[in-house]
Amino acid sequence: MTTTPNRTARLEARIAPDALAVVRRAAEIEGRSVSDFVVAAAREAARRTLEDAGLIRLSLDDQRRFVDLLLNPPDLTPAMRRARDAHGKLLREPG
């Protein structure tokens, strides 16, 4: 059985000396190399960014309005009724 070696890619970045000093110190505290620390921090920041992109944030008033509309939806307009009926007809028709 042959195993595929882990592949890595190089990432280069410029960093101000004072920022590098902070990163080095943080990496030392965690017992990691600077490279490992930076990669882990970048991965975590990317994960948070992707997670946040899928969230919708609403003010407290907007949250209340949203829930109220879910619990007490407005009457359908004539156009919405026609769209609902057309959609239902499409689903009932054999392929």
Steps between C-alpha positions, in 0.01 A plus 500: 500500500639840401428814696491845346727743683344816641551785261557853615511835326715797583343826616708813519404817683668816614453596862613801701774422753282592799219276376747216443624539855144459632440195279832344608417553866152348458646202312755448780226506763313228311818303436460523122713621216415841358396331177269255676354777715431725198344217297275399791396862561429555130296179482294600804441851361393349166264257674339785697466712186331218310273424794404866541421526129214256554346695789230763480518753780184682601437775752271411789210685332564315172512167685161572657353604164641185333347271765170688486484456121578129535229452760251736335571507127321763293231395253631396159471753222321390182838459324629280784185285484547451126867410551409250774232342282734480197771342714255244637382417150859443383563261788182301428564458126670173404857539370 
